[in-house]
């Protein structure tokens, strides 16, 4: 009977896995108005998972991301039969993040090792800087597509 106990004890000890190492974490504060720009419809977070890192958010924007719209009016209905000096091509810039939600979200970056977390934090910080620089959106409004020669398309 004692031999059975020893064999069972041996099997249990060898089948129990060591506890998982504690995850390494870091936190960042990200403005909600940049969330959609940074996340790129989830692609950004999928790329972080490829380096062994996940991100938890304390808050998400309540409003859906909407792109700025070009000014309405005559510009949107450019015509090909306009005088030669006016080609119908118009360029507009619209301020970005006009109706964006204010506030911040805390992003908690979790990974298995410090190197992966540091790399992810750097990528998030770079993405925030890039989103801050995107102050305007440009719209190029062209005449009807059928008016262009095929080589230009």
Protein Blocks (a to p, Z undefined) as FASTA:
>chain_A
ZZmmmmmmmmmmmmpccdddddddddddddfklmmmmnnnolmmmmmmmnopacddfbdc
fbdcddddddedjklmccfkbcfklnoiacddddehklgcedddddddddfbfklmmmmm
mmmmmmmmmmmmmmbccddddddfklpcfklZZ
